[in-house]
Amino acid sequence: MRQLTKPGLKPMTQDPLSSPNPKISVAYARVSSREQALNSHALEQQIARLENAGADLVIYDVQSGKKDDRSGLNRILAMIENGEIFEVIITRIDRLGRRILIIRKCVDVFQNYEVNLRVLDQDIALGNPGGQLMLNLLASLAEMEVAQLSERVHHGNQHRRNKQLACSCRPFAFTTVDERYALDRSPFLCLLEERPANYQDLYQLEMEQLPGLSPAQLGEDCIRIFLETQSVSKAVRGITNKYGIQRSRSKKNGNDKIFHWTPRGLQRWLTNPVLSGHTAYKKRRTLPDGRRQTLPPEQWQIVRDTHPLDRLVTPEQAAQIHQILEYNAHHVGAAFFTADLESEDNFREFSYLRGLVFCAECGAKAITKTKYSKDGQKTYHYYACRHARKGCNNLKGTRKHLIEEELSKYFLRQSQVIIVEPNDTSQVVPKPTEKLKQLEADLANLEKMQMHSPDLERLKENLRQQIQDELNPFSQRSLERKTAQEIIQAGNNLAIWNLLGADERMAVIPRLVGRITVANGLVKSIELKA
């Protein structure tokens, strides 16, 4: 809600709500969207007409006419009830609202307080004979116009679905070419350290020579940062710090040339099917009161591979993003992430144990506790029964370091069960797997080939990556392709488990373990997931 005073009038020394001055003439203007206000000059034109019509004060809203909670309109109604207005001026009756109930509510207030309503386009006034009848007729026409517009929009959307065309609202990093989604590779953001000294001259003469990142490049970097941090909030902090982003009230990231993220906005963007090369239709439904409600993703109509050459994430990355978001939503809170952006690990120590540890006595989920040494130099982390001394005899907590050690030993024993015969008690020595031998042989054969081609180089690089994944069984790429049994078998050396970092444990342990029970300082049992 904004207010303007008419140019040329003596400035008011007080707000109209508290002014003892005589009643004034107030005008009301409204547009439905920010784009209308900025791009089409519709709001500016309304205000100019209302000022020329003699309004002492212009109050306007940028909001849908189907909503009755507009701050500007409510401000006018409050001023009327306080006896400060003798006349309300509007350009058209639908500026008050797009529903008959809203218009009638306003008209009732005007009549009850004997305030005249002047409608410029229809040249009618509420106090004139026949004015009430004309207002009711115009209100009905305004509501019918909304219904017809909704019908036209419905048919237009159906046509787009039939032709598999892009939706009118495109996500950040994308544009539309021939009504199809395409990556936006136009210049968008220039970092200060990359800005040339004569950037102002280039901006005026040869803008294409200016260095800068495109929305598509920024989108790829945002995805990379999220996959590294494995947290929406931490990714937003990392992106904000890297690009020096300031807080913005903008709602459409990039489309209005403002680069910004919120945790909720980044999460919705990461899960948008457009990033994977698909197009989603019927994402929202209209409620009986006119409001729009976003449906859950499983109810969307998704057409796959509408723009496969302009996808921002691969199927593997999309699956990884979904897995991270799903796990964080059910198991991980903000307190389980490190606050240090320079840390090699995104998760705090022992975060992977959340939701896995239970009391062996009463079966209740264990709670985490911390104790400090007398000199304050050491910190001990425990899991203890939440019902200790309240009906449960499990009085002694179990150190998290001990649980971690027992897990490593347990996984080593399980890997030996898988790869060693029951009668074989010989020591297990890690050996190259058959798959690793085959990959190395395939790469050696390709290296002998004298020809050079991009396809051959891509094949070599793919083999090298597979070899690295096989050598490091707990890399993210390797884990995505392994079953739980294969992960355990890969950890056939105690050193492998002991050297895992916090992030690697978070990726591995919850996939394998379903339940750990503790009692009186000891680990009683470890149950793998089925």
N, C-alpha and C positions, 0 to 999 in steps of 0.2 A: 504494500500500500504506500502510495506517495501522495503528496499534496503540493499544489502550486498556487501562488497568488496571481491575480490578474495584473499584467503589466500596466503601468500608468496610474494604478490606484495608490493611495497613501498606504505605506506599509503598516501592517498590523503589529502592535507592540506586544500583544498577547496571543496565545493560542485560542482559536474560536471556542474550544471547550470551556475555557476559564474567562473569556472576555466578557465584560459587562456591556459591550456595544450592542446596538439594535440587531435584529435578525438579519441574516445575510442570504444571498443566493449562492447555492453550492451546485457545482456540476460534477457529474460522475462519468468517467471514461473507463473502458475495459477492452483489452485484447486477450486472446486465449493463450498465447505463447510468447516466449522471449524472442523467438525468431521474427514474429510479426512486429514486435516492438522495435527491434533493431534494424531489420532488413527492409520491411515494406513501408516504414514510416506511418503505419496505420495509427499508432498511438499518438504520434506527433500531430497528425492531421486532426484527430478527434479533439485534442487539447486546444489547438488553434481555433477550431470552430466554436468550441464551448466558451473560450475567452471572448471571442467576438460577439457571442450571444449575450454577454453581460454578466457572466459568472464572477463573483467575488473570490471564489475559491474552487480549485479543481482538484478532485481526489480521484486516483485511478488505481486499478488492479491489473496485474498480468496473471490471469487465472481463467480456467474454464468457466463458462456461463452455467454449466450444469451443477456447479458447487455452490452451496449457500453459506459457506464459512469464509467468504472473502473478507479480508480485514478492512479494505477500503469501504465496501458497501456497509459493513457492520458499523464502521465509524460514522457514516452519514446517518444511519438509523438511530444511533446513540445521540447524535447532535439534535436530531428531530425531537426525540423524547425529552431532551433538555431544553427545548424551546428556543433553539439558536438559529433555525432555518425557516424561511418563509417560502422558498422555492427550490426545487431540484430540477436541473436541466440535463438531458441526455440527448445523444444524436439519434439513436433508434431504440425502440422498446426492448430489443434483444440484448442491449447492453446491461440491463438489469438482470437478465438471466435467460437461459434457454429452456426453462421448464415453467409451466403455468403456475405451479404451486409457489415457486420463488417470486414470480412477478406479482401474483395476487397478495402474497405476504407483504411485499413492499408497498403496493397500492393501498392495502388496508392501513398500514402505518401512516401513509401520507394523508389519507382521509380522516383518520382518527385525530390527527393533530393539525388538520386544516392546512396542510402544506401542498402547494400547487406543484404538479408535475408537468414539465414542458418537454415535448418530444419534437426535435427540430425537423427531422426528415419527414415525419407524418403531419407536421403542422397542427398538432392537437395539444390540448391542455386538459388536465384533469377537472378543472373547475368549469369548463364549457359544457353546455348541454350536449349530450351524446358522447361526451369524452369517455365515460366509464364503459359504454358499449364498445366504442372503438378500441379501447385498451384491451378488453377481453378478447376481441377479435384478433388484434395484432399478437397478443400473447399466444393464442391458439395457432396462428400462422407461424410464429417463431418456433414453437414446439414441433410443428409439422415439418418445418425446414430441417430441424435437427434429425428427425426420423428419416427424412429423405436423404440427408447427407450420410447418415449411418448406413443406409441401404446402398448408396453409391460406393461408399468405402468398402462395404462387404463384397460387392460384385467386383470391385477393382482388386481386392486381395485374392478373391477366388481366381481371377484371370492370371495373377502373378503365380499362384500355386500351380495352375494348369500348365503354364509355360516354364515353370521352375526358375522364375526370375528372382533377383535379389529383393529383399525386403527394403522398405523405405528407410529404415533405421539401420545403419551399418556400424559395426564395432570398430574400435580404434585399430589403426594399422591397415584398414581396408577402405577402398573406394569402389565405385561401380563404373564399369565400362560396358556399354551396350546392355545395360540393365543386368549385368552379371558381376558378381563379386570379383575384385582383383586387388592385389596388394598395392598399397599406396606408396609409391617410390618417389614422390615429389619432395623437394626440400622442405624441411619442417623446423628443425632445431639446430642451432649452431652453438657449439661450446665456446666459451670466451677464450680459452687457450688456443683454439684453432682459428679464431677470427683474424683476418688480415688487417694490416694497418689502414688500407684504403677501402675498407668494407662499405663505407657510405657511398663512395663513387661507384663501386660495383653494384650496389643495390639499385642505384639509379640507372646505370647503363647496361651492365651484363650480369644480371642476377644469377644466371645459371653457373657462373664461375665461383660463386660463393660456396665455401665448404659447409657441409651440414649433413645431418642425419635425417633420413626419411622416417615416416611413421612405421614402415615395415621393419626398418633396422632397429628402431626403438622397441617395437613389439618383440622382436627376436631376443633383444637384450633383457627385456622384462621377464620373458619366459626363462631365460638362462639363469637370471638372478633368483627366481622363485625355485627352480629345481636345485640350485645350490643351497639355498637357505632352508628349503622345505617348510616354510612358514609364510603365510600371507602377510602378517603384520611385519615380520622381519624383512620380507622382500620389499614392502613399501618403504621402510626406513632406508634400506640399501639403495633403492632407486632414487629416493628423495635426496639422500646425501650425495650420490654420484652426480646427479644432474642439477643440484641446487634448486629443487622445486619449492615454490612458496605455496602456502595454503590458498585454495581457490574455492569460490562458491559455484564454479561452473559445474554443470550436470552432464555435459557430453564431452568426454575426453577426446581431444584431438579434432573433432569435427568443428569446433569453434576456435581452433588454433590456440588452445590452452592445454598444456601437458600437465596432468596431475593424476594422482591415484589416491583412493581410500582403500582400506582393507576389503570392505564389502564390494566395492567396485572392481578391484583387481580379481577377486574370487569369481565374480559373475563373468568377467571377461575371459578368464582362463578356461571356464567351462562352456563358453559359447561354441556351438558346433561349427560356426563359420571358420574358426581358426583351424579346424581339421579338414576343411574342404567341403563341408556339408552346409545345407540351408535348412533352417528350422522355421516352420509355420505354426500358426495357432498356439502361440506361446501365452496368450492371455485370453481371458473371457470377461464379458461385461456382467456386472452384478445388477440386480433389480434396481438399485438406487443410482445406477449410472457409473459407478466406480469400476475401474479396470483392475483385475486380479491376475497376477502371474501364476501360471499353472506349474506344477512340478515337472521337471524335464522328461520323465517317463510318459507324460501325456502329450508332449509336443509331437507334431507331425514333421519328421525329419527326412529330407531327401538327400541321399548320400552322393558324394563325389560330384557336386554341381560345379566346382572349380578346383579340380585336383592339382592343377599346375600352380595355383596361387594359395596353397595352404601354408599356414604359419607353423603348425606343429605336426610332427609325424604321428602315426598311430601309436608307436611305442611311447612317445612323449605324452600323448593324450592319456594313455593308460596310467602312466606314472603320475601325472597330475591328479587324476581321479583317485588313485590309491593314496597319495599324500593327503589330499583334502578329506577323504573319507576317514582315514586313520586319525588325523588331527581332530576331526569333529567329535569322535567318540572316545578318544583316549588321551589327547594331549591338550593341556591348557597353556596359556601364555607363560606361566612360571616355569615351564619345562624347556624353554628355549634360552640360549645364552644371550645376554644383553650386548656382549662384545661383538661388533661386526667384523673384527679382525681375527676372531677365533677360527681355528680350523674346523671345529665341530659346531654345528648349529644347536644341538641338543645338550642339555646339562647331563652331568654324570648320573647314571642310574635312572634316567627318564624312561628307559625301555621297560622297566619293571612295573610301571603304573598299571594297575588293574589285574596283575598276574599273581600277586602274593596274597595268601589266605591263611587264617589260623587253623592249625591242624587239630585243635581241641574242639572249638565250637563252629568252625566253618565260616566265620565272618571274614569279610575282606579286611586285610591288615591296613594299618595306617602308618604313615612315615613319621619318624621322630628324629631329632638332632640333639646331640649332646657334645659339650665342649670340655676339653681337659682343664684341670685346675689352673694351669698356666696360660690357658687360652691359645696355645699354639697348635692344637690338634682338634679336628672336628670328626665326630663319629656319627654315621647315619644308620638308622635302624628301621626295621619293620616290626611293629608290635600289634597285638590284638586290641581292637577298639573296645572290647568288653573286659579287658584285664581288670581284676579286682571288682568287677561288677557282674559276677556269676561265672567267669571263665578263669581256669587255673593256669593259663598260659601267661605267666607274669614277666618273663624275661624276653626282651626284644632280641631280634636276630640282625646282626650287622649286614649291611648291604654288600660289603666287600666279600663276606663269607658266601652269600647267595651267589654272587658273581663267580667266585671260584668253583662252587659246587656245580653251577651250570656248565662251565667249561669242561670240568671232568666228566660230567654226565654226557655231554655231546661227544666227547672223545670216545667214551665207552660205546655209545650208540653207533659211531662210525666204524668201530672195530667189529661190532656185531654184524654190520652190513657187509664189510669187505673181507672178513676173516672167517674161515671155517670154524665151527664150534670146537673142534679138537686141536686147532692150531693155536699155540700159545706164544708163537714167535713175535718179536717186536715188530710193530707196524712202521715201515719206512715209506714215506711218500714217494710215489713213482709217477712218471708221466703217464697220463691216461691215454687210452687208444685214440680218443678224439684229438688230443693234443698232438700226438704223433702224426695223425692223418693231416691235420691243419698245417703242421710244419712241412710235411712232405709236399702238400699242394702248393704252398708258398714257394718252396725251393724250385719246383718245376716251372712256376710262372716266372721266377727270377731268371731262369735260363733262357727264356724267350727273348729274342733280339728286337722284336717289333715294339713299337711304342704307340699307344692309343689311349685316349681318356678312359674308355671302358675298361681296358686292362689295368690301368692304374687304380681305378676305383675298386676293382676286384681284389687287387693286392692289398689295398688299404683296409678293405673289409676283412680279409683273412688275418691281417696283423691285429686288428681290433678283436677278432674272435680268439686269437692266441693269447692276447693280454687278458681277456675275460676268463680264459681257461686257467691261466697262471694265477690270476687273482679271483678266486671263486666268490668273493664277497663284494665285487664291484657292482654298482647299481645295474648296469646292463646285464651282467651275468646273473644276478638274482632274479631279474624279470623272467628269465627263460628256464629257471631251475625249479623243480619240485622240492618239497620239504625234505624228502629222502635224499635227493641229490645234494642239497645244501649241507646236510649232516655228513654225508659221505665225503664231501669236499674238505670238511674240517677234520681231517684224519691226523692232525698234529696239534698237540696242546698249545704250542706257540702261536698257532693261527688264531685260536680263540682268545688268548691272553693279549694279543696285540691289536685286537679290534678296537676302534675308536667309538665314541659315543654315538655318532651318526650311523656307523656300520652296525652297531648293536641294535639301534632302533630299527634298522631295516631288516635285520635277521631274526632277532629273538621273538618278537610278537608273531612272526609268521610260523614259528616252530612250537612255541610253548603255549599251552592252554591254561595251566594252573601250577602254582608252586605253593606248598604248604610248609609252614614253619612253626616251631614250638620250642620255648625255653632255650633260645640261642642257637638252634640247629635247624637245618633244612631236612624236613621229614620226607617229602616226596616231590617229584617233578613229573608232570604229565604233559605229553606232547599232544598237539592238536591232531584230531582224527584225519 
